[in-house]
Amino acid sequence: MIVRPYETYIAFRFLLKGRGQTVLLLGGIAVGVAVQFFLSALIGGLQASLIERTVGSAPHIYILPPDRLPTSVLAEDGAAVDSRRVPYSEDTEVLSWQTYADFLRSVPGVTAVSPVAGGQGFIERGGATENVAVRGIQAEDGGRVYNLDRNLVAGRAELSGDAAVVGRTVADKLRLDLGDRFFVRSSKGVGDTFTVTGIVDLGSVQANAQIFLSLDRARSFLGLNGVSAIEVKVADVFDAEIMAVELRKEFSRVKVESWQARNQELLIALRSQSGSSGVIQFFVLFAISLGIASVLGIAAVQKSRQLGILKAMGVDNKGAARIFLVQGLVLGVGGSLLGVGLGLVIGTTFIRFFGTGAFGLKIDAFNLVTPAVLAVAGSTLASLIPARRASRLSPIEVIRNG
């Protein structure tokens, strides 16, 4: 669409002449854009914080022992076997874990691979007994998976000998501090004593209800010949399921799970949250467009005499239509710029006075540009209605009717 200078001049003259309507339209667009931007930034920040607290300091892909198929409850001759026999069993170890770990470290997008010796235990201290998850990891690789250095509350992430890094939940319940010794009994009845060298906060009660030991010490303590799992961390958490699908094609003797498969409820909640935000933003944009179409439509009626004179002076139908399209574009751009600034002020104020510090606004190019582009597009499209009316206006009838 090529706009002639005089069409732009006339469009601005109309906007300035009805400055009261112009200010109201700019304010309406600005508020709408601010609401859209604030909702996008706030929900994006909440989701990013939730994802970070859920899987930011946790594995994204799990390589687990394979499940065996259920065995038949009938003997080969068709006779029933002892019903007390457990019909389902599961291997508890990954024996060739070094081979799997070496392969996984070569996969593009993988940032850390940690063999894990995991099991359940009971901490006995001062007459109190607490159920705890025992997790043996290699200090360097496991530390990257769980971000131990970043999440340390006290001490250091040392995992050698009888050293143990304990979760904050365990430390609080049993009043453990750096240098304290505690006794742990495994589910097989084996007991051993360990020393607290670090206290870590992984962001949730469940994640903090565990203790970390060195891999070799945990394997010996839990009586494992291999490892119970191999945990993998990837660069983009949302690529985990895609990578898991590809790994299932490579590995036929182990089970591969992604964090998405283990957190279906969380993903459903995130999708619902994004969907509701989209619906709200659509109706905000619809209301803005409806208001612009109404006000410019009234302006087209009010300016009928001026438009008739302009057409009599040589302005063609397309030129008359472009005058209102320029008005819609100017209103959209101006209102969008004001709206982004207003949205930043609202967001900053909200975080300052109502935020808990657990999340922030996700201010990125997408959240900034999208509401503005939609508002400009909506206001321009809304101006098509008065533009069409202006193009159909007959100068003879307007001048004759006064």
N, C-alpha and C positions, 0 to 999 in steps of 0.2 A: 504494500500500500504506500503510494507516493503522496505525501502531504505537501501542499503548496504553502508558502510562507503566510499568505493572507488567511488561509484556513486556520493555521495555528494562532495567528493574531486574533481572529474573531473568536476562537474557542476560549482564549484567555480573557478576552473582553467579557464574554458571557459569564465566565466563572467569577471575575472580579465584580461584575455588576450585581450578581446575586451572591455576594460574599457570605451572607448568613447561611444560605443553603450549602455553599462550598465548605465552610468551616464544619458544619454538621456532618457532611459526607466524609470529609477528611478524618474527623473524630471517630465516626463509625467504623471506617476502614481501619484506622489505627488501633482501635480497641479490638476489632476482630483479629487482626494480624497478631497483636500482642497476646491474645488468648491462645491462638494457635501455636505461636512460638513457645509460650510458657508451658502449655500442655506437652508439646513435643519434647522440650528440654527437660521438664520435670520427670515425665514418664521414662524418657531415655536414661536420665540419671538414676532413677529408682531401679530400672531393670539392670543397668550396668553394675550398680552396687549389689543387687541381689545375686547376679551371676558371679561377681567377684567373691562374695561371701560364701556362695555355694560351692563353686568349683575353682575359684582363684587359687586356693591353697589345697588342692586335691587333685587326684589323677583325672584325666579326661578319657582314657581308654584302659580297660582292664583285660589282661590275658589270663584266663582262669583254667583250672583243670576241666577236662571234658565231663559232661554228664553221661552216665550210662543209661541205656534204654531200660525201662521197667522189665523185670523178668516175669515170665509166665507163672501163674499160681497153679498150673497143671503140670504134672510130670509127663514124660514122653509117652507113656502108655495111656494118658488121658485121666489118670487118677489124680485126685487133689493132693497137694503137698501140705505140709504143716502150715497152718494159717498164721502162726506166730513168726514165720520167716518174713523179714523185711523185704518187700518186693522192689525196692528202689535203692540204689546205692550210687555214690558219687566219689570219684577219685579226689583225693585231697591235696595232691602235689603236682607241680610241673617239674619233671625231672630234667629235661634237656633245656633248662632255663638259660644257660649261657648262649646257646645257639640262637634262641629266640631274641635274647637281648641284643646280641650283635647285629642281627638282621634289622631289628626295630630302630637301632641308632642310625642306620643308613637310609631310613625312609625320609624323604623330604617333608618338612613341616613338623617333624618330631623334635622337641627341644630337650626332653629328658626321659630316660628309661631307668626304672628302678625295680630290681627283683625284691620281692617282699616275702618275709616269713611271718605269717600272721596267725593269731590264735587268741583264745580267751584265757584270762587268768584272774586270780583273786589277790588283791593286796591286803595283807594283814599287818596292821600297825596300831599299837596302843589299845588292843582289844577290839578295834573296829575292822570290819572286812568290807571291801569295796570291789565290785565286779569291774574289770578293766580289759580293754583290748590291747593285746601285746603285738607290737609291729616292729619287726626287724628290717632295717634298711641299710643300704650302703650310704655312708655319710654324705658323699658328694652328690651322687645321683638322687638319692632320696631327699636330700636337703633341697634340691632344685624343684622336685615335684611338690613338696609341701611348703616351700619357701620358709624353711626353718629359721634362717638367719634374719629374714625380714619380720617374722612373726614372734621372735623371741621377746618374752616379757622380762626375763632375768637370766643371767648366766650365759652359757655358750652352747652351741650345738655340737658338743663332743660326744662321739659314739665309739668308744673303745673300752675294752675290758668290761668292768661292771658299771660303766657310766650309762645313765638313762636320762632322756629328755621327756618330761612328763607334761601332759596337757593341763591347762589351767583348771578345768573342772576337777580333775583328780587332785591337783595340788591344793585347791581350796577345801575340798571335802575332807581330806586327810591331813590338812595343815602341814604340807610338805614345803620345805624351803631348800635353798641351795646347800649342798653338802649333807643333807639328811639321807639316812639309809632306810630302806624299806624292804620287806619280805614279800615275794610274789610266789604264789603256788599256781602251777598250770592246771589245765583241765584233766591232765593225766596224773596229777598228784605230785609232780616234780616241783621242788621249791628251790628258790635261790634269792640272794640278797643283792640289791643294786643301790647305786648312789645317784642322787639328783645332781646333774650338772647343768641343767637348763629347764626353764619353764616356758611353754609356748602357748600362744592363743591363736587357734586356727579359725575363729570366727563363729563357731557354733558349739552348743553343749555336747552334741554327739561326737564331733570331731575332737573335742578337748578331753573326751573320756577315754584316752588311750595313752600308752607310754611307748617311746621309741628306744629300741636297743640296736646294737650293731647287728648286721645280718648273720654273721657266724654265731654270735652268742645267742641270738634268738632261735636259730635253727637247732642248736644244741639243747636249749632250754625247752623247746616245743617238740623235740624228737622228730625233726623233719630231715629226710634225705635230700629233698629238692627244695623248692620254694612253693609257697601257697598261691602266689600270683606274680605277675609282672605288670607294673603300673607305668603308664605312659602319659606324658604331658605334651600337648601340641601347641603350636603358635596361635591358632585361631580356634577357640573353644567350640564354635559352631561348625567346624569342619570335622569334629570328632566322629560323628556317625558316618559320614562319607568315608573317612579313613578306615573305620571299623568294618564297613562293608567290603572294602578292598582287601583288608587283612584277612577276612574270613575266606577269601578266595585263595590266599597263600597258605593259611594254617588250617589243616583238616583235623588235627589231633587235639586242639585246644579250643576253648570257648572264648569269643571276643565280644566284649560289651563296651558300649560307650556310656558316658555320663547321661546322655539324653535318654537312653533306654532305662536308666535307673531313676530318672526324675521326670517321668511323664506328667505328673500333676503340676510340676513347676512350669513346664513348657506350655501346658494348656492355659495356665494362669497368665503367663506372659502374652500368649496370643490373644486371649480374651481382653487383656489390658490394652494391647495395641489396637484391637478392633474397636473397643469402646471409644478410645481416643480419636480414631479415624471417623467414627460416626459423629462425634461432637464437632470435630473440625469441619466436616461436610456441611452440617446445618448452620454453623457460624458463617461459612462462606456463602451458603445459599441465602441467608438473611441479608448479608452485605450486598450481594448482587441484586436481590429484590429491592432493597432500599435505593440503590443507585438507579436501577431501571425506573422506579417510580418517580424519583426526584427529577431525573433528566427528562422523563416523559412529560412531566408537568412543565418543565422548562421549555420543552419543544413547543408546547401549546402557548405558553406565555410569549415566546419569541416568534410566533407565527408571522406577525406583521414584519419584523425585521428580516426574517428569512425570505418572506415574499419579496421584499424590496431587493434583497441581495440576488435572488434568482432573476428578478427583472433586470438587474444590472449585469447579468451574465454568468452568475454562479450556477453550474449545472447540478443535476441531482446527486451525483457522486460527491461533488464538493460540499454540498449541504450535509450529506451523511457523514463525511469525514470530520466535519466540525464537531459533531457529537462523539465520534470515535476518539478524537484527540482529547476531548474533555474526560471521557472515561479512562483513557490511558494516563492522563496527568493525575487524575484523582487516585488511580490505583498505585502509581509510583510514589506520589507524595504521601498517601496514607500508609503505604508499606514501609517507607523509611521511618516515618513517625512511629509506626507499630513495632518495628524491631527494637527501636530505642526504648519505647514504653515497656516492651516485653522484658528487656534486660533489667530495667528498673524494678519491675514487679518481681522477677525471679530473684534478683539480689536481695530485695527486701524480704521476700518469703524465706529464703535460706537463712538470712540474718536473724529474723525474729521467730520463725516457726520451725526451722530446720533443727535436726538433732545432731548434726555433724556426721551422721552415718551415710549420707548421700549428698550429692551435689547436682547441679544442672549439667546436662550434656549439651554443651554449646559447641556445635560443629557447623560446617558449611551447609549440610543438609537441613538441619533445624533452622538455620538462619534464612536460607534462600527459599526453601519450599513454601512456607506461608506467604512470603512476599510475592513469589511468582504466581501462586494460586490467586492471590488477591488482585494482582494486575490483570491476569487472564479473566477473572470473574468480572471485574469492573469494566473491562473492555467489551466482553461479550454482553454484559448488561446494557451497555450503551448502544447495542445494535437495534434495540426496540425504538428508542427515540430517533436514531439515525434513519431507520426505515421510514418513520413518519415524516421526517424532514425531507427525505428524498421524494416522497410522493406529494409534497405540498405544491399546490398550484398557485403561482404568484398572482394570476389574474383574479382568482376567487378571493384571495387574501386581501388584495388592494381594493377590490370592489366592496367587500364586506366590512372594510375598515378595521 
